[in-house]
C-alpha cells in the first residue's frame, strides 16, 4: 500500500531509532533530564502507543501528551448544554459518535438518549443537513466539535443551509483552535517542554505558519508530523537535531499531505462563517483567550446558542471536575494517565469518569488500550514537575 507500508518498515525504523539514540546520548551528555517532546495531537498519542514507540525510543526522550483531543478538552458544562438542547421538544440532536459517552455533570448524551431524547449519531454535518431537509417539522441541531480539522465541514454545512434557507438546521458550535492552548502551555512556568510534534490533520487546513510564534517567541522547535511510526520517529529525530544544533524552527515532516500555507478553500469557508470568541473554556486549562470560534452574526439563524439561549449566549457557566479526577493534569502533560488515582479503578472505558478515557484520541484510552497498564500500579509514571 503506497504511503502506509513504506512508513511502517521495521528496518527503516530501526535505523532511525539508532540515530535518535545517538543524538539523545549526545544531548543527554549536557543535561540531567530527558528531552521532553509534547505531541499535541491525540491521534499522535494513539499512534505512539499503538506502535510501542514510547518503549522503543531512547530513554533520553520522553513523550508528553498534549491537549489535542477535542472531545477531551470539552468542559462538562458544554456536555450539559448539549443534553439541555437535546431535551427541548421537537429537537433532533446529532453528534459524532466520539462525543456520545463523554460524561456531563448528570449524564452523557448516550444516557440522555436512553432516557428518551432524540439523539442520533452522524458521520458528517452533511448527514445532519440531510436530516433537516427530510424532517421539516423538527429542529435538527448538529454538535459542531473539533479543531481546525473538522471546522471547515461544519462551515460548509452552514453555508449550504443558508443557501437553501433551511430554517430548521442549526449548529451548537464548540470548534476550537490549536495555537492558543500551546501558547498557554508555554506561558505556564511549571511546564518543562523542549520541543513539539505538531498536529498533521490540523496543519493540512491551517498550514505551518500559525506555529511560527513557538520558534520565534519561545525558542522551541516544532515539527509537523504524519501518523505512521516512521513519520513520528523521523519527527523526533528532526526535533532532536534542532536541539543539538541550537536551532528553533517550524519544520514540516508531513509535506506529502500538509501544504505550507494550508487549504485555501477551507480557510475561506472558516473566515466567512466564524469569528473568534473573546475566550473559551478548556477542560484542564480553564478559559483561554481567542481559542474558540463562534458563528458570525450573518449566520445567526443557524447558531444553536442563539436559537436555544444556551452556552455563552446564556452567560458563563463553570462546572467543577468530579472529585479525584486528574483529567486537567493529564491534559496539560503534568502527569501520565496511570498516575491518576481513578485510572482503572473509578475510571475505565466501560465506566468513564473523564473524557480522556472514552475518546478515540484520549490519552487515558491509549494507555488502557495499548499501554498494558490496566491497573495504576502496573506502570511507574512519576510527575514531570514539582
Ligand atoms: S483516568 Fe479517568 S479521571 Fe483519570 S485522568 Fe483519565 S479520564 Fe480523567
Boltz pocket constraint, residues with backbone or C-beta under 6 A from the ligand:
constraints:
  - pocket:
      binder: B
      contacts: [[A, 324], [A, 325], [A, 326], [A, 327], [A, 328], [A, 330], [A, 337], [A, 340], [A, 341], [A, 342], [A, 343], [A, 344], [A, 347], [A, 348], [A, 352], [A, 353], [A, 354], [A, 355], [A, 356], [A, 357], [A, 364]]
      max_distance: 6.0
